[in-house]
Amino acid sequence: MTRKWGSCSTAGTVTLAIDLDEESDAFQDFVIAHELLHLKVPNHGRLFKALMTAHIPKWREQDIYRRKVRKHSHLKKRQLEVRQRLNSG
């Protein structure tokens, strides 16, 4: 996963980004709680948000961070790949 931190399929499979372990414990808790809630609530409506608040009271702060960081992470990885090629060749 390069653009999402996690996903939950309609079959109930939760998938997490491999680099999630590099993030803070609070952010990891947010992502995991978010995906696990999708097992019961498939959308991001009022019930979903209320349950997020019940489980992760400061989840909105983590959501803002999520939008900022992941949006540009694929660019950082691409830059790293280019640098590695330049250094090896």
QUIKAFEN-V29442 format. One record per residue. N is the residue number from 1. RES is the residue in one letter. D_LAST is the distance of its C-alpha to the last C-alpha in Angstrom with 2 decimals. Layout:
<<N & RES & D_LAST> <N & RES & D_LAST>>
//
This chain:
<<1 & M & 27.69> <2 & T & 25.78> <3 & R & 28.77> <4 & K & 31.66> <5 & W & 32.46> <6 & G & 34.85> <7 & S & 37.00> <8 & C & 40.25> <9 & S & 41.08> <10 & T & 44.62> <11 & A & 44.75> <12 & G & 44.32> <13 & T & 40.77> <14 & V & 39.11> <15 & T & 35.31> <16 & L & 33.43> <17 & A & 29.88> <18 & I & 27.81> <19 & D & 26.93> <20 & L & 30.64> <21 & D & 30.95> <22 & E & 28.94> <23 & E & 31.78> <24 & S & 35.19> <25 & D & 37.97> <26 & A & 40.04> <27 & F & 37.42> <28 & Q & 36.92> <29 & D & 40.73> <30 & F & 40.87> <31 & V & 38.37> <32 & I & 40.00> <33 & A & 43.51> <34 & H & 42.58> <35 & E & 41.38> <36 & L & 44.27> <37 & L & 46.77> <38 & H & 45.54> <39 & L & 47.01> <40 & K & 50.41> <41 & V & 49.90> <42 & P & 47.61> <43 & N & 47.55> <44 & H & 47.10> <45 & G & 50.78> <46 & R & 53.33> <47 & L & 53.74> <48 & F & 50.01> <49 & K & 49.82> <50 & A & 52.96> <51 & L & 51.60> <52 & M & 48.31> <53 & T & 50.45> <54 & A & 52.56> <55 & H & 49.62> <56 & I & 47.14> <57 & P & 49.33> <58 & K & 46.52> <59 & W & 44.43> <60 & R & 44.43> <61 & E & 42.44> <62 & Q & 39.81> <63 & D & 39.85> <64 & I & 39.12> <65 & Y & 36.17> <66 & R & 34.97> <67 & R & 35.03> <68 & K & 33.13> <69 & V & 30.33> <70 & R & 29.47> <71 & K & 29.69> <72 & H & 26.47> <73 & S & 24.64> <74 & H & 22.76> <75 & L & 21.36> <76 & K & 20.19> <77 & K & 18.47> <78 & R & 16.75> <79 & Q & 15.61> <80 & L & 14.28> <81 & E & 12.30> <82 & V & 10.76> <83 & R & 10.07> <84 & Q & 8.55> <85 & R & 6.05> <86 & L & 5.49> <87 & N & 5.69> <88 & S & 3.72> <89 & G & 0.00>>
//
